[in-house]
């Protein structure tokens, strides 16, 4: 088993940019992305459905990077008004919106035979339709401001690869990939790029709570490096997609994985 590499130094890749990251409270990919964006020079507005965790995260990041560069508001991506308020906060605080990271998603485990309509609908509404709502709202703002901007969606390797008990989540993440490609084509005339990352296994406290040790062991064994990804390793790829280094990429889904069949 290999060990995680050293944490990367910042290079000012997002200097002066204004970004929104959904589901950004806590220690997962969203929180790691917010931190990496701040380290790379962006100002960030965080959204999350968990108000207490969001408040704690905003206060911690503001104390480290400055209150003028960090803000947050509770946002349930299934509520269009809350999505609008999140993007409006970025414009109000930082003068514009340059980058949207759609990180919000909801999983769960149930066989298709046992799955209820409510379980299916909830996962699809948060993970796929929530990404659509945020993307739609951002595109409207990018158009109103004269064009330009970047959207990065968080998909998953289960959108490509079958995993028992994940029909709803896999369908939602495959939908995020398809949405990414279609939105990219529609947004090209605006000078807006839309791409996605597709992580396999990024470890964080919430995943430990909802996944059995046996399944984590099985998934880890499929990784070529013999370990899971650190959330910041996924965030690094999101930084790349948000930066000028990916200026010719749109409609792409980048696998952030060492997983093999």
C-alpha positions in Angstrom: 0.0 0.0 0.0 1.4 3.4 -1.0 1.0 6.5 1.2 -0.6 9.7 0.2 1.8 12.3 -1.3 2.7 15.5 0.3 0.1 18.2 0.4 0.7 20.5 -2.7 1.9 24.1 -2.6 -0.3 26.8 -3.9 0.5 28.5 -7.3 -2.1 31.3 -7.5 -4.0 29.4 -10.1 -7.3 31.0 -9.1 -6.1 34.5 -8.1 -9.0 37.0 -8.0 -11.7 34.5 -8.9 -15.1 34.3 -7.2 -16.3 30.7 -6.6 -19.3 28.9 -5.1 -19.0 25.3 -3.8 -22.0 23.3 -2.7 -22.0 20.8 0.1 -18.8 22.4 1.3 -19.0 22.0 5.0 -16.9 19.4 6.8 -14.0 17.2 5.8 -15.2 15.8 2.4 -14.4 16.7 -1.1 -16.5 20.0 -0.9 -14.6 21.2 2.1 -11.3 20.2 0.6 -12.2 22.1 -2.6 -13.1 25.2 -0.7 -9.8 25.2 1.1 -7.8 24.5 -2.1 -9.6 27.3 -3.9 -8.8 29.7 -1.1 -5.1 28.6 -1.1 -5.0 29.2 -4.9 -6.3 32.8 -4.4 -10.0 32.6 -5.0 -12.8 34.1 -2.8 -15.3 31.4 -1.9 -19.0 31.2 -1.0 -19.9 27.9 0.6 -23.3 26.3 0.6 -24.5 23.3 2.6 -27.7 21.9 3.9 -26.2 21.4 7.4 -26.3 24.9 8.9 -24.2 24.1 12.0 -21.4 22.4 10.2 -21.5 25.2 7.6 -21.2 27.9 10.2 -18.2 26.1 11.8 -16.5 25.6 8.4 -17.0 29.3 7.4 -15.7 30.6 10.7 -12.6 28.4 10.5 -11.7 29.3 6.9 -12.5 33.0 7.5 -10.1 33.0 10.5 -7.4 31.5 8.3 -7.9 33.3 5.0 -9.8 36.4 5.9 -13.5 37.2 6.4 -13.5 39.2 3.2 -12.8 36.1 1.1 -15.1 33.5 2.8 -18.9 33.5 3.2 -21.6 30.9 3.4 -25.3 30.3 3.5 -27.5 27.3 4.1 -28.5 25.8 0.8 -30.6 22.8 0.0 -30.1 22.2 -3.7 -33.6 20.7 -4.0 -34.9 24.2 -3.3 -34.6 26.6 -6.2 -34.9 29.8 -4.1 -32.0 28.6 -1.9 -29.9 27.9 -4.9 -30.5 31.4 -6.3 -29.7 32.9 -2.9 -26.4 31.1 -2.8 -25.2 32.4 -6.2 -26.6 35.9 -5.4 -24.4 35.9 -2.2 -21.3 35.3 -4.3 -22.2 38.2 -6.6 -23.0 40.5 -3.6 -19.9 39.7 -1.6 -17.3 39.4 -4.4 -18.8 41.4 -7.3 -19.4 38.5 -9.7 -19.5 34.7 -10.1 -16.7 33.0 -12.0 -16.7 29.4 -10.8 -19.4 27.0 -9.6 -18.6 23.6 -8.1 -21.6 21.2 -7.9 -20.5 18.9 -5.2 -23.8 18.2 -3.5 -24.9 14.6 -3.7 -26.7 11.9 -1.7 -26.1 8.2 -1.6 -27.4 5.2 0.2 -27.5 1.4 -0.2 -30.6 -0.6 -1.2 -31.2 -3.4 -3.7 -33.5 -2.4 -6.5 -36.1 -4.9 -5.4 -36.2 -3.3 -1.9 -35.8 0.3 -2.9 -38.8 2.6 -2.4 -39.9 5.4 -4.7 -39.0 7.8 -1.9 -35.4 6.5 -1.7 -35.0 6.7 -5.5 -36.6 10.2 -5.8 -34.5 11.7 -2.9 -31.2 10.5 -4.3 -32.1 11.7 -7.8 -33.4 15.0 -6.6 -30.3 15.9 -4.6 -27.6 14.4 -6.8 -28.8 14.9 -10.4 -31.7 17.5 -10.3 -29.8 19.5 -7.7 -26.8 19.7 -10.0 -29.2 20.7 -12.8 -30.7 23.5 -10.7 -27.4 25.0 -9.8 -26.0 24.7 -13.3 -29.1 26.3 -14.8 -28.9 29.2 -12.3 -25.2 29.7 -13.0 -25.6 29.7 -16.7 -28.3 32.4 -16.5 -26.0 34.5 -14.5 -23.0 34.0 -16.8 -25.2 35.0 -19.7 -26.5 38.1 -17.9 -22.9 39.2 -17.1 -21.7 38.8 -20.7 -20.4 35.3 -20.7 -17.4 33.4 -19.4 -17.2 31.2 -16.4 -16.5 27.6 -15.3 -18.7 24.8 -13.9 -17.2 21.7 -12.4 -19.6 18.8 -11.4 -18.8 15.9 -9.1 -19.8 12.6 -10.6 -18.5 9.1 -9.6 -17.0 6.0 -11.1 -20.3 4.2 -10.3 -21.7 6.2 -13.2 -19.6 3.9 -15.3 -19.1 0.8 -13.2 -21.7 -1.4 -11.7 -22.0 -1.7 -7.9 -24.7 -3.7 -6.1 -27.1 -1.7 -4.0 -26.3 1.6 -5.9 -28.9 1.7 -8.7 -30.2 5.1 -7.6 -26.8 6.7 -7.0 -25.3 5.2 -10.1 -28.2 6.4 -12.2 -27.9 9.9 -10.7 -24.1 10.1 -11.3 -24.4 8.8 -14.9 -27.0 11.5 -15.3 -24.5 14.1 -14.0 -22.0 12.9 -16.6 -24.6 13.3 -19.4 -25.8 16.6 -18.1 -22.2 17.8 -18.1 -21.7 17.0 -21.8 -25.0 18.5 -22.9 -24.6 21.7 -20.8 -21.1 22.1 -22.1 -22.3 22.1 -25.7 -25.0 24.6 -25.0 -22.7 26.9 -23.0 -19.8 27.0 -25.4 -21.1 30.1 -27.2 -21.0 31.9 -23.8 -17.4 31.0 -23.3 -18.4 28.9 -20.4 -16.7 25.5 -19.7 -18.5 22.7 -18.0 -16.6 19.6 -16.9 -16.8 16.9 -14.2 -14.6 14.8 -12.0 -15.4 11.2 -11.3 -13.8 10.0 -8.1 -13.7 6.4 -7.0 -13.0 6.3 -3.3 -12.1 9.4 -1.3 -12.2 8.9 2.4 -13.9 11.3 4.8 -15.8 10.9 8.1 -19.3 10.8 6.6 -18.3 7.9 4.3 -17.1 5.9 7.3 -20.5 6.4 9.0 -22.6 5.1 6.0 -20.3 2.4 4.6 -19.5 -1.0 6.2 -15.8 -1.8 7.0 -16.2 -4.8 4.7 -17.3 -2.7 1.7 -14.5 -0.2 2.3 -12.0 -3.0 2.4 -13.3 -4.4 -0.9 -13.3 -1.0 -2.6 -9.8 -0.2 -1.3 -8.5 -3.5 -2.6 -9.6 -2.5 -6.1 -7.4 0.6 -6.1 -4.1 0.3 -7.9 -2.3 2.2 -5.1 -3.9 0.1 -2.4 -5.3 3.1 -0.7 -8.2 5.5 -0.9 -7.8 9.1 -2.2 -7.5 12.0 0.2 -10.3 14.5 -0.5 -7.7 17.1 -1.4 -6.4 14.9 -4.1 -9.8 15.1 -5.8 -9.9 18.8 -5.0 -6.6 19.3 -6.9 -8.3 18.0 -10.1 -11.2 20.4 -9.5 -8.7 23.2 -9.2 -7.2 22.2 -12.5 -10.6 22.2 -14.2 -11.5 25.6 -12.7 -8.2 27.1 -13.8 -6.8 28.4 -17.0 -4.7 25.3 -17.4 -7.8 23.5 -18.7 -8.9 26.2 -21.0 -9.6 23.9 -23.9 -11.5 21.3 -21.9 -15.3 21.2 -21.9 -17.8 18.4 -21.7 -15.2 16.1 -20.2 -15.4 13.8 -17.3 -12.1 13.1 -15.7 -11.7 9.9 -13.6 -9.9 10.7 -10.3 -9.2 7.0 -9.6 -6.7 4.3 -9.5 -9.4 1.7 -9.6 -9.1 -1.3 -11.8 -11.8 -3.8 -12.8 
